[in-house]
Amino acid sequence: MYCLFNKLVVWFGNTLRDLMDKKDNKILNLSKVDYFASLKYPDFFKMWMASLFAGSSYWALIVIRGWVVYQISDSNMLVGLVTFAAMIPRVLVTPFVGYLSDKFQRRRILQIMFLINFIHNLGLSILYFMDFILPWHLIILAFVQGSARAAQMPSGQALVPNIVPKENLLNAVALNMSTVHATRLLGPLAIAPFLTLIGSSESSFNGTDLAFFICTGFYALSLIFALSIKNESTGKMNSESFFKNLAEGLKFVHSNKPFLVVIGITTFHCMLTMSFESVLPYFSVNKLGAEGGAVSYLMMCVGVGSLFASLLLAGTADEKFKGKLFYWFAVLSGVAPIFLGISSNLYLSLLATMFMGVGQAGFMIIVHTIIQIMSPDYVRGRIAGVYSMYVGGSMALFNFINGLSADYIDPGYSIAIQGLVFALIIILSRNKNKVLSSIYSGDSNNLSSYSKL
């Protein structure tokens, strides 16, 4: 299966490059590219494995929590509130953790956050198994898990350039981001068979019990791998004051036009195309006539598309090709949700979510690479924190809004309209903004000159 998938990625990449640049006679043969080059660096491999298991647990929990809340409350608003609670810590927590990632060893931040999430998952699993779980428990625990997850992400992003050389940075970022996006396949795939299994008696395990404990096992593995990371890199502080250093990070971002433009367009992307998790239970039951398994299958197809985009970009070194891909990934991110929104057929919905995964993961991986290239190491953690604050906050807010409105308005219309708006923003701004035009033309490396204070 892997060989077939890899050949498909190679064929698609060569064909796409040929279509985008017919005048270039020196077309790179992607079959000779090492898609996993960064995994030869021991610390990156350990961090990647830790993030892979943690990401799988995170996305599996998004599915399980949403389905459990929907089952016990029959309220889209509560599903949206739980998803909001899991994502809003990226606004509240990441600026502080960005500061910690520049002050202390970045690996220690990762290790502590994985430990917190393991303890959280174990407690949640026990609560559900003992039949003590209530919606407000899930909201509070979602906030705890989201806080640890939000702290993990900027620390990991800041650590990547310290454990992988610059020439492998796009490959490393693509592989690292695959643990965020492609694990939408692995996590839901691991728990999908259990969501419809019901125990034969009240004292026996049912499928959801098993799913929660599987998520706990994933975080146990992530903690084991994280504890073996040896790199001791930190940033550089000009002051011991948290607020002064946070202000330095905010000032750095807001005084550099390329950072503002890239983070701004990414905020719109996350707000308008990636805030759909809270309405998946509604789609599964009311539009597709399915049950909890369909929620997993929809998320899994997002993961399939994400994995495809991650591998494609992991083997891409050509800047012009990357720039052209960035534009088309952005357009696809807007167009694909339109088809999900209007679909009432399971197979069409699965296809739409797969293309959503391709567009969303491809767009986000390239954005992360651009930000890492532009960011000086001494302030890298704080920049990652500011970035995560904006994009995470927008996703949390719109997941809550979409979940809240789903009790009154068909969420398919909301998702379709939001996707259309983002596609129009990208198409209409193609030649209007110099920063975006530079990225689309493959000159993103030249933006690093703007990153100096």
Secondary structure, DSSP 8 states (H G I E B T S, - for coil): -HHHHHHHHHHHHHHHHHHH-TT-S----GGGS-TTGGGGSHHHHHHHHHHHHHHHHHHHHHHHHHHHHHHHH--HHHHHHHHHHHHTHHHHTHHHHHHHHHHS-HHHHHHHHHHHHHHHHHHHHHHHHTT---HHHHHHHHHHHHHHHHHHHHHHHHHHHHHS-GGGHHHHHHHHHHHHHTHHHHHHHHHGGGTT---SSTTS--HHHHHHHHHHHHHHHHHHHHTT---------S-S-HHHHHHHHHHHHHT-HHHHHHHHHHHHHHHHHS--GGGHHHIIIIIS---HHHHHHHHHHHHHHHHHHHHHHHT---HHHHHHHHHHHHHHHHHHHHHHHH--SHHHHHHHHHHHHHHHHHHHHHHHHHHHHHS-GGGHHHHHHHHHHHHHHHHHHHHHHHHHHTTTS-HHHHHHHHHHHHHHHHHHTTTT-HHHHHHHTT-GGGGGGGG--
